[in-house]
Amino acid sequence: MLNLFKIKGQKKEEAANTNGRPPAKKQSPGELRLHKDIAELNLPKKTKITFPNGKDDLMNIEITLRPDEGYYMGGAFVFTLQVPPTYPHEPPKVKCTTKVYHPNIDLDGNVCLNILREDWKPVLNINTIVYGLNLLFIQPNDEDPLNHDAAAVLRDDPQKFQRNVQTAMSGGYVDKVHFPRCK
């Protein structure tokens, strides 16, 4: 019985120490690292980062890229990053929510970027991912594609690829696939 009173006393003391608010949730090492990465972000111009679930949930990030050069200049492309609790030992899961005609992004939004797979190292961070995604739009890679048709067109007929990209970004059809406007 004595133990019960001791526990109740401890709980009252904890409540008094938090000024009536619930105690703060303890952050995992991954959340602490992510907090540091976000504080040190140096985003390319025309790149925006938001937290769809609010600033209390840094593990879910939305990034909007607006390339200012290359085939995709003038477009707006949205990516979601789901950061695992084991970050930075595992990379975030990245999806492109904008349907895009791109050799390294399939129609389901999966992204082929080596630093998100085999080349990930804990020294890499969110800034590295943003610059990697930006580079995909400036220099699409036809040698490691997810969209093989787009890669073949880029490799064999860059002018046709340019037309296809512009058609897709304008909300048109490319090879019987409709792309919503993203300009």
C-alpha positions, -999 to +999 in steps of 0.1 A: +000+000+000+029+023+008+043+019-027+010+030-043+011+063-024+048+068-034+039+063-071+009+087-069+032+113-053+058+109-081+030+113-107+018+145-090+054+158-089+059+151-127+026+168-135+036+199-115+070+200-133+053+201-167+030+230-157-001+210-164+010+200-200+016+164-208+053+155-206+072+161-238+077+130-260+113+118-260+129+121-294+146+092-310+182+096-323+168+096-358+145+125-350+173+144-333+195+140-364+166+150-387+160+181-366+197+191-371+195+183-409+164+205-413+180+234-393+210+232-417+191+230-450+205+250-478+178+245-505+182+253-542+163+284-552+126+277-561+126+246-538+101+245-510+099+222-480+067+217-459+056+194-431+020+182-441+013+169-405+027+201-389+060+210-373+056+183-346+060+156-372+093+161-389+094+125-401+070+133-430+082+159-454+069+173-486+093+189-511+083+209-542+110+213-568+108+239-596+137+233-619+151+265-634+170+248-663+169+217-684+140+197-699+117+203-669+122+240-665+090+257-654+074+226-639+065+220-603+072+185-589+061+174-554+079+146-535+071+131-502+098+118-479+090+094-451+119+093-427+123+060-409+131+059-371+164+043-380+175+074-400+203+082-408+213+045-410+185+040-435+174+065-462+140+081-463+114+066-486+109+090-514+079+092-537+070+117-565+033+126-561+033+145-594+028+122-624+058+130-646+073+117-678+108+110-667+133+081-672+141+079-635+106+082-621+079+056-629+042+064-633+036+052-597+060+079-584+089+056-575+122+073-578+155+058-591+183+077-574+214+057-562+217+076-529+183+064-519+194+027-524+228+011-525+249+043-522+231+056-490+255+063-462+247+078-428+268+109-436+242+118-463+212+140-453+180+156-465+199+183-483+218+157-503+185+141-513+170+174-524+201+182-545+200+146-560+163+150-569+170+184-584+199+169-605+175+143-619+154+171-634+185+189-648+202+158-661+179+128-665+198+095-665+188+071-693+213+044-681+195+035-649+158+039-657+125+031-641+105+043-671+123+024-699+102+040-727+111+075-716+148+065-713+148+050-748+134+082-762+159+104-743+188+082-756+176+078-792+158+111-799+164+140-774+142+164-794+113+140-792+120+136-755+118+174-751+085+175-769+071+146-748+082+163-716+065+196-726+033+178-737+032+159-703+039+191-683+011+209-702-014+183-692-014+162-724-010+126-734+023+108-741+020+072-754-017+071-744-009+081-708-025+113-695-003+136-674-019+163-653-007+199-658+023+207-636+035+241-649 
